[in-house]
Amino acid sequence: MIEGTDAGGQDWLIMPAARACREEAPATISRQRWLLVLSGAATVTMRGKTSDDWLRDEIHIRPDLRGPLDYAIDRYRIPRPQGTEGLNYAVGFQLRQWSPFAGLSSTFDQGRSVNGGFTVDGWRPASFTSGTDAFSGRQVNGLFTGIIVSAAARDSGARLYRMGYNITLTGRIVLTQVIIQQAGARGNVPGTLTA
């Protein structure tokens, strides 16, 4: 699997998701549903093998969630747990629905191309993670971690450099405990580091 890296060109949009006419308002801001759109280009390095065979691989694209989620938390005054983000708690997006797209953004075929080609065969969600809600202590499942794109290149000079994506999500912003294993200790300690 190839890990896509940030190409410095991600854009995003985040806003509260509209309710249906007779749908009740969420009891708390933590129950608010959000619409989150992520688009950009991930840098990848994928090189074809021969003009007789396709090199197939998967590309993991992890869009930056911190920017849009921190913006929404600050803009709508969502309470944060005590401590420091990333050290004592993490911010995540619990997925409810999604509509992703990924396609070729930058390719190159060095020299004379003989039966060269590129393809994106499909995409799927990356494995979801789970966590413990920083306020309630309840298990939180379905945390978004990106998408996996199935791609291929054909020809020894074929190179895939960038993969474009547009991912539309609905779900909830969640704040989870950071669990760190202490050296020599039994069990885990939420949001605590040892030297």
Backbone as CSV, one residue per row, in Angstrom:
resi,resn,N_x,N_y,N_z,CA_x,CA_y,CA_z,C_x,C_y,C_z
1,MET,0.848,-1.179,0.000,0.000,0.000,0.000,0.889,1.235,0.000
2,ILE,0.491,2.217,-0.781,1.207,3.475,-0.887,0.481,4.508,-0.036
3,GLU,1.215,5.229,0.779,0.630,6.304,1.587,0.703,7.609,0.801
4,GLY,-0.458,8.172,0.483,-0.499,9.461,-0.176,-0.118,10.549,0.817
5,THR,0.651,11.509,0.370,1.040,12.614,1.251,0.403,13.900,0.753
6,ASP,0.332,14.876,1.618,-0.293,16.154,1.293,0.498,16.862,0.208
7,ALA,-0.213,17.279,-0.839,0.435,18.005,-1.922,0.312,19.512,-1.721
8,GLY,-0.167,19.924,-0.554,-0.299,21.347,-0.264,-1.496,21.990,-0.921
9,GLY,-2.453,21.182,-1.337,-3.586,21.742,-2.038,-4.917,21.199,-1.577
10,GLN,-5.153,21.104,-0.280,-6.448,20.625,0.194,-7.364,21.802,0.502
11,ASP,-8.612,21.663,0.102,-9.648,22.620,0.457,-10.725,21.882,1.230
12,TRP,-11.500,22.631,1.995,-12.561,21.999,2.774,-13.711,22.962,2.998
13,LEU,-14.834,22.371,3.335,-16.030,23.104,3.723,-16.661,22.318,4.857
14,ILE,-17.059,22.995,5.928,-17.762,22.328,7.021,-18.873,23.237,7.501
15,MET,-20.053,22.632,7.720,-21.192,23.396,8.213,-22.186,22.453,8.868
16,PRO,-23.017,22.976,9.780,-24.042,22.117,10.371,-24.944,21.570,9.269
17,ALA,-25.278,20.285,9.356,-26.163,19.662,8.372,-27.601,20.082,8.664
18,ALA,-28.349,20.365,7.621,-29.746,20.780,7.780,-30.587,19.627,8.314
19,ARG,-31.603,19.978,9.110,-32.549,18.977,9.632,-33.749,18.898,8.703
20,ALA,-34.448,17.781,8.748,-35.706,17.644,8.018,-36.764,18.514,8.703
21,CYS,-37.869,18.802,8.017,-38.900,19.725,8.530,-39.342,19.423,9.954
22,ARG,-39.634,18.192,10.254,-40.176,17.850,11.576,-39.156,17.153,12.483
23,GLU,-37.915,17.201,12.077,-36.867,16.579,12.880,-36.521,17.471,14.066
24,GLU,-36.394,16.849,15.236,-36.053,17.614,16.441,-34.615,18.099,16.386
25,ALA,-34.394,19.243,17.002,-33.035,19.780,17.114,-32.225,18.875,18.044
26,PRO,-30.922,18.779,17.819,-30.100,17.980,18.731,-30.150,18.552,20.145
27,ALA,-30.151,17.672,21.136,-30.232,18.100,22.534,-28.978,18.860,22.964
28,THR,-27.819,18.484,22.406,-26.557,19.152,22.725,-25.756,19.338,21.447
29,ILE,-24.777,20.206,21.478,-23.932,20.443,20.312,-23.160,19.182,19.937
30,SER,-22.891,18.305,20.885,-22.166,17.068,20.573,-23.005,16.114,19.722
31,ARG,-24.322,16.326,19.673,-25.212,15.492,18.854,-25.475,16.110,17.479
32,GLN,-24.918,17.294,17.228,-25.113,17.986,15.949,-24.509,17.172,14.801
33,ARG,-25.256,17.055,13.707,-24.722,16.444,12.490,-24.061,17.535,11.648
34,TRP,-22.960,17.156,10.980,-22.181,18.098,10.185,-22.037,17.602,8.760
35,LEU,-21.937,18.544,7.834,-21.582,18.265,6.453,-20.131,18.693,6.299
36,LEU,-19.277,17.774,5.856,-17.851,18.039,5.693,-17.446,17.610,4.290
37,VAL,-16.877,18.539,3.525,-16.399,18.256,2.174,-14.893,18.489,2.151
38,LEU,-14.152,17.503,1.670,-12.692,17.559,1.582,-12.283,17.338,0.126
39,SER,-11.466,18.217,-0.426,-10.995,18.006,-1.791,-9.535,18.420,-1.887
40,GLY,-8.817,17.758,-2.775,-7.412,18.086,-2.936,-6.701,17.082,-3.811
41,ALA,-5.397,17.096,-3.731,-4.551,16.166,-4.476,-3.506,15.612,-3.526
42,ALA,-3.391,14.303,-3.497,-2.384,13.635,-2.671,-1.204,13.250,-3.555
43,THR,-0.001,13.453,-3.061,1.205,13.054,-3.787,1.440,11.567,-3.571
44,VAL,1.628,10.852,-4.666,1.904,9.414,-4.602,3.099,9.144,-5.517
45,THR,3.758,8.044,-5.303,4.818,7.620,-6.202,4.540,6.179,-6.577
46,MET,3.987,6.010,-7.772,3.654,4.677,-8.271,4.259,4.547,-9.661
47,ARG,5.004,3.486,-9.875,5.727,3.316,-11.131,5.326,1.993,-11.786
48,GLY,5.012,2.055,-13.076,4.665,0.844,-13.817,5.832,-0.123,-13.913
49,LYS,5.540,-1.382,-14.278,6.583,-2.405,-14.386,7.011,-2.609,-15.839
50,THR,6.096,-3.116,-16.643,6.408,-3.428,-18.036,5.232,-3.036,-18.913
51,SER,5.437,-3.074,-20.226,4.346,-2.792,-21.149,3.455,-4.018,-21.335
52,ASP,3.804,-5.139,-20.707,3.023,-6.368,-20.825,2.125,-6.617,-19.625
53,ASP,2.280,-5.820,-18.561,1.542,-6.119,-17.331,1.245,-4.837,-16.560
54,TRP,0.111,-4.825,-15.888,-0.283,-3.702,-15.030,0.309,-3.887,-13.644
55,LEU,0.853,-2.824,-13.085,1.232,-2.823,-11.671,0.032,-2.276,-10.915
56,ARG,-0.572,-3.091,-10.067,-1.749,-2.681,-9.292,-1.338,-2.475,-7.839
57,ASP,-1.875,-1.426,-7.247,-1.584,-1.154,-5.837,-2.735,-0.341,-5.263
58,GLU,-2.704,-0.190,-3.960,-3.701,0.623,-3.270,-3.015,1.851,-2.694
59,ILE,-3.737,2.958,-2.731,-3.215,4.227,-2.238,-4.108,4.695,-1.093
60,HIS,-3.506,4.945,0.065,-4.247,5.430,1.233,-4.164,6.954,1.250
61,ILE,-5.320,7.599,1.094,-5.385,9.057,1.148,-6.000,9.449,2.479
62,ARG,-5.242,10.205,3.283,-5.699,10.693,4.588,-5.816,12.209,4.543
63,PRO,-6.992,12.715,4.185,-7.132,14.174,4.172,-6.948,14.746,5.579
64,ASP,-6.496,15.984,5.633,-6.338,16.675,6.909,-7.716,17.004,7.474
65,LEU,-8.040,16.427,8.612,-9.311,16.718,9.274,-9.165,17.806,10.325
66,ARG,-7.971,18.006,10.792,-7.766,18.925,11.918,-8.195,20.352,11.597
67,GLY,-7.841,20.854,10.413,-8.209,22.215,10.028,-9.713,22.456,10.068
68,PRO,-10.506,21.673,9.319,-11.942,21.927,9.323,-12.610,21.640,10.670
69,LEU,-12.175,20.600,11.370,-12.819,20.270,12.647,-12.489,21.318,13.714
70,ASP,-11.239,21.766,13.758,-10.887,22.826,14.707,-11.632,24.118,14.386
71,TYR,-11.799,24.413,13.106,-12.557,25.598,12.714,-13.990,25.516,13.256
72,ALA,-14.657,24.379,13.042,-16.045,24.224,13.505,-16.126,24.281,15.032
73,ILE,-15.176,23.666,15.711,-15.166,23.673,17.177,-15.045,25.112,17.687
74,ASP,-14.156,25.884,17.091,-13.972,27.277,17.514,-15.144,28.162,17.088
75,ARG,-15.592,28.012,15.849,-16.660,28.859,15.305,-17.985,28.671,16.045
76,TYR,-18.312,27.419,16.391,-19.593,27.118,17.036,-19.450,26.872,18.539
77,ARG,-18.303,27.234,19.077,-18.024,27.149,20.519,-18.355,25.769,21.113
78,ILE,-17.857,24.737,20.479,-18.025,23.378,20.990,-17.036,23.197,22.136
79,PRO,-17.517,22.778,23.306,-16.603,22.627,24.448,-15.532,21.572,24.179
80,ARG,-14.333,21.894,24.610,-13.216,20.954,24.517,-12.929,20.395,25.908
81,PRO,-12.387,19.192,25.984,-11.955,18.670,27.285,-10.747,19.461,27.783
82,GLN,-10.446,19.303,29.051,-9.244,19.943,29.586,-8.025,19.313,28.949
83,GLY,-6.989,20.097,28.846,-5.740,19.571,28.312,-5.439,20.111,26.926
84,THR,-4.530,19.437,26.264,-4.028,19.858,24.970,-4.456,18.871,23.900
85,GLU,-4.972,19.412,22.779,-5.352,18.555,21.662,-4.126,17.808,21.154
86,GLY,-4.294,16.526,20.927,-3.198,15.683,20.462,-2.420,15.044,21.588
87,LEU,-2.424,15.668,22.753,-1.721,15.115,23.907,-2.710,14.483,24.883
88,ASN,-3.783,15.204,25.224,-4.768,14.706,26.179,-6.069,14.250,25.523
89,TYR,-6.364,14.768,24.347,-7.567,14.351,23.626,-7.337,14.505,22.124
90,ALA,-8.143,13.789,21.355,-8.065,13.848,19.895,-9.419,14.285,19.346
91,VAL,-9.392,14.903,18.186,-10.612,15.320,17.497,-10.803,14.386,16.308
92,GLY,-12.012,13.860,16.155,-12.299,12.945,15.055,-13.659,13.218,14.443
93,PHE,-13.960,12.484,13.367,-15.238,12.628,12.687,-15.890,11.260,12.599
94,GLN,-17.034,11.115,13.296,-17.776,9.855,13.296,-18.681,9.849,12.071
95,LEU,-18.392,8.971,11.148,-19.040,8.947,9.850,-20.453,8.379,9.910
96,ARG,-21.358,9.077,9.229,-22.733,8.591,9.084,-23.006,8.221,7.623
97,GLN,-22.673,9.118,6.700,-22.795,8.856,5.269,-21.600,9.461,4.560
98,TRP,-21.315,8.932,3.356,-20.207,9.478,2.616,-20.392,9.270,1.124
99,SER,-19.737,10.106,0.337,-19.730,9.997,-1.112,-18.358,10.446,-1.591
100,PRO,-17.445,9.497,-1.803,-16.089,9.862,-2.213,-15.900,9.784,-3.729
101,PHE,-14.853,10.425,-4.194,-14.396,10.300,-5.572,-12.888,10.471,-5.567
102,ALA,-12.201,9.681,-6.403,-10.761,9.837,-6.590,-10.441,9.623,-8.061
103,GLY,-9.485,10.366,-8.575,-9.098,10.239,-9.979,-7.661,10.659,-10.189
104,LEU,-7.157,10.379,-11.381,-5.782,10.726,-11.726,-5.632,12.235,-11.837
105,SER,-4.600,12.781,-11.206,-4.343,14.223,-11.298,-3.041,14.531,-12.022
106,SER,-2.047,13.669,-11.882,-0.765,13.926,-12.535,-0.108,12.591,-12.874
107,THR,0.175,12.397,-14.173,0.852,11.189,-14.637,1.983,11.589,-15.566
108,PHE,2.897,10.659,-15.790,4.020,10.900,-16.696,4.454,9.561,-17.242
109,ASP,4.798,9.531,-18.512,5.331,8.306,-19.120,6.630,8.680,-19.810
110,GLN,7.743,8.300,-19.199,9.072,8.681,-19.680,9.434,7.887,-20.927
111,GLY,10.043,8.566,-21.883,10.497,7.884,-23.092,9.337,7.499,-23.992
112,ARG,9.583,6.516,-24.815,8.565,6.035,-25.756,7.597,5.110,-25.037
113,SER,6.335,5.435,-25.143,5.313,4.627,-24.479,4.900,3.473,-25.376
114,VAL,4.948,2.266,-24.809,4.493,1.071,-25.515,3.398,0.439,-24.671
115,ASN,2.166,0.568,-25.132,1.015,0.006,-24.408,0.916,0.556,-22.984
116,GLY,1.294,1.801,-22.808,1.235,2.416,-21.481,-0.190,2.765,-21.092
117,GLY,-0.410,2.911,-19.803,-1.733,3.306,-19.336,-1.788,3.501,-17.836
118,PHE,-2.870,4.144,-17.393,-3.121,4.406,-15.974,-4.599,4.151,-15.723
119,THR,-4.940,3.749,-14.525,-6.348,3.539,-14.199,-6.599,3.722,-12.706
120,VAL,-7.789,4.166,-12.402,-8.322,4.116,-11.039,-9.493,3.151,-11.111
121,ASP,-9.387,2.027,-10.405,-10.403,0.982,-10.475,-11.530,1.167,-9.480
122,GLY,-11.296,1.919,-8.416,-12.338,2.123,-7.418,-11.762,2.668,-6.133
123,TRP,-12.641,2.849,-5.151,-12.237,3.380,-3.854,-13.184,2.852,-2.795
124,ARG,-12.716,2.875,-1.568,-13.504,2.410,-0.423,-12.988,3.131,0.816
125,PRO,-13.763,3.091,1.905,-13.245,3.736,3.125,-12.051,2.956,3.673
126,ALA,-11.104,3.676,4.230,-10.022,3.029,4.974,-10.639,2.465,6.246
127,SER,-9.942,1.571,6.906,-10.460,0.981,8.145,-10.831,2.083,9.123
128,PHE,-12.016,1.965,9.691,-12.451,2.932,10.691,-11.748,2.644,12.008
129,THR,-11.594,3.685,12.807,-11.052,3.492,14.144,-12.157,3.741,15.156
130,SER,-11.840,3.520,16.387,-12.787,3.790,17.473,-12.025,4.494,18.587
131,GLY,-12.758,4.997,19.538,-12.144,5.683,20.663,-13.111,5.761,21.817
132,THR,-12.690,6.443,22.854,-13.517,6.646,24.043,-13.847,8.125,24.134
133,ASP,-15.141,8.439,24.182,-15.572,9.830,24.264,-14.934,10.488,25.479
134,ALA,-14.339,11.663,25.268,-13.600,12.346,26.336,-14.508,12.856,27.450
135,PHE,-15.803,13.027,27.181,-16.726,13.528,28.200,-17.540,12.407,28.842
136,SER,-18.129,11.535,28.032,-19.043,10.513,28.576,-18.345,9.208,28.931
137,GLY,-17.165,8.973,28.355,-16.470,7.710,28.584,-17.032,6.565,27.756
138,ARG,-17.986,6.842,26.875,-18.586,5.805,26.034,-17.725,5.525,24.810
139,GLN,-17.860,4.292,24.310,-17.170,3.887,23.089,-17.729,4.672,21.899
140,VAL,-16.846,5.164,21.028,-17.222,5.875,19.809,-16.637,5.086,18.645
141,ASN,-17.489,4.607,17.745,-17.051,3.806,16.602,-17.213,4.584,15.306
142,GLY,-16.673,4.053,14.226,-16.860,4.627,12.903,-16.121,5.924,12.659
143,LEU,-14.929,6.089,13.251,-14.159,7.314,13.048,-13.440,7.256,11.693
144,PHE,-13.650,8.274,10.877,-13.129,8.340,9.516,-11.609,8.474,9.511
145,THR,-10.943,7.662,8.673,-9.480,7.713,8.566,-8.995,7.878,7.131
146,GLY,-9.894,8.175,6.207,-9.474,8.381,4.826,-10.079,7.348,3.891
147,ILE,-9.537,7.327,2.665,-10.020,6.376,1.666,-8.857,5.576,1.097
148,ILE,-9.183,4.389,0.592,-8.234,3.532,-0.098,-8.631,3.542,-1.574
149,VAL,-7.696,3.912,-2.438,-7.950,3.979,-3.876,-7.190,2.845,-4.548
150,SER,-7.880,2.058,-5.367,-7.234,1.009,-6.158,-6.829,1.610,-7.495
151,ALA,-5.526,1.567,-7.804,-5.007,2.186,-9.021,-4.009,1.244,-9.684
152,ALA,-3.702,1.546,-10.951,-2.738,0.731,-11.679,-2.003,1.592,-12.702
153,ALA,-0.780,1.173,-13.019,0.033,1.815,-14.050,0.655,0.719,-14.908
154,ARG,0.793,1.007,-16.202,1.348,0.013,-17.127,2.403,0.683,-18.004
155,ASP,3.543,0.107,-18.152,4.692,0.530,-18.938,5.820,0.864,-17.966
156,SER,7.024,0.498,-18.339,8.165,0.689,-17.427,8.456,2.163,-17.160
157,GLY,8.067,3.056,-18.058,8.296,4.482,-17.833,7.102,5.202,-17.240
158,ALA,6.014,4.468,-16.964,4.781,5.088,-16.469,4.899,5.423,-14.988
159,ARG,4.518,6.661,-14.663,4.561,7.094,-13.265,3.284,7.837,-12.926
160,LEU,2.725,7.502,-11.791,1.559,8.202,-11.250,2.073,9.072,-10.109
161,TYR,1.868,10.403,-10.219,2.422,11.325,-9.242,1.394,11.903,-8.268
162,ARG,0.176,12.163,-8.758,-0.828,12.761,-7.874,-2.188,12.138,-8.109
163,MET,-2.925,11.988,-7.009,-4.276,11.443,-7.031,-5.211,12.514,-6.481
164,GLY,-6.168,12.956,-7.287,-7.137,13.943,-6.840,-8.288,13.272,-6.112
165,TYR,-8.895,13.990,-5.185,-10.013,13.420,-4.438,-11.031,14.504,-4.085
166,ASN,-12.260,14.069,-3.915,-13.346,14.902,-3.409,-14.197,13.979,-2.552
167,ILE,-14.266,14.265,-1.270,-14.959,13.384,-0.326,-16.007,14.206,0.424
168,THR,-17.260,13.807,0.296,-18.348,14.460,1.009,-18.795,13.536,2.138
169,LEU,-18.834,14.068,3.359,-19.164,13.274,4.545,-20.276,13.942,5.338
170,THR,-21.079,13.137,6.004,-21.939,13.649,7.066,-21.642,12.818,8.303
171,GLY,-21.731,13.451,9.449,-21.447,12.749,10.692,-21.347,13.719,11.850
172,ARG,-20.681,13.279,12.901,-20.542,14.075,14.119,-19.072,14.343,14.415
173,ILE,-18.808,15.508,14.982,-17.482,15.816,15.508,-17.395,15.170,16.885
174,VAL,-16.345,14.399,17.114,-16.183,13.738,18.407,-14.814,14.071,18.992
175,LEU,-14.778,14.159,20.299,-13.541,14.403,21.045,-13.281,13.155,21.873
176,THR,-12.164,12.510,21.603,-11.863,11.246,22.264,-10.624,11.354,23.139
177,GLN,-10.581,10.478,24.121,-9.409,10.421,24.998,-8.210,9.902,24.218
178,VAL,-7.033,10.403,24.541,-5.801,9.847,24.013,-5.316,8.851,25.055
179,ILE,-5.240,7.593,24.651,-4.813,6.531,25.564,-3.351,6.225,25.270
180,ILE,-2.537,6.320,26.297,-1.106,6.096,26.154,-0.694,4.992,27.120
181,GLN,0.001,4.006,26.595,0.483,2.906,27.422,1.679,3.382,28.225
182,GLN,1.595,3.279,29.546,2.720,3.662,30.390,3.724,2.522,30.455
183,ALA,4.983,2.869,30.399,6.035,1.864,30.507,5.983,1.225,31.884
184,GLY,5.919,-0.091,31.914,5.936,-0.828,33.170,4.626,-0.803,33.931
185,ALA,3.588,-0.150,33.401,2.302,-0.073,34.107,1.325,-1.066,33.499
186,ARG,0.381,-1.503,34.310,-0.682,-2.367,33.807,-1.850,-1.488,33.401
187,GLY,-2.329,-1.697,32.159,-3.465,-0.900,31.695,-3.008,0.384,31.030
188,ASN,-3.978,1.171,30.687,-3.727,2.429,29.988,-4.161,3.603,30.852
189,VAL,-3.529,4.711,30.635,-3.861,5.924,31.371,-4.292,6.977,30.356
190,PRO,-5.557,7.468,30.442,-6.004,8.477,29.482,-5.187,9.757,29.576
191,GLY,-4.683,10.197,28.410,-4.034,11.487,28.293,-2.835,11.715,29.191
192,THR,-2.069,10.668,29.488,-0.919,10.814,30.361,0.323,10.274,29.669
193,LEU,1.391,10.994,29.753,2.672,10.544,29.201,3.648,10.270,30.333
194,THR,4.521,9.323,30.088,5.589,9.076,31.068,6.929,9.276,30.380
195,ALA,7.885,9.722,31.120,9.210,9.962,30.548,9.991,8.683,30.506
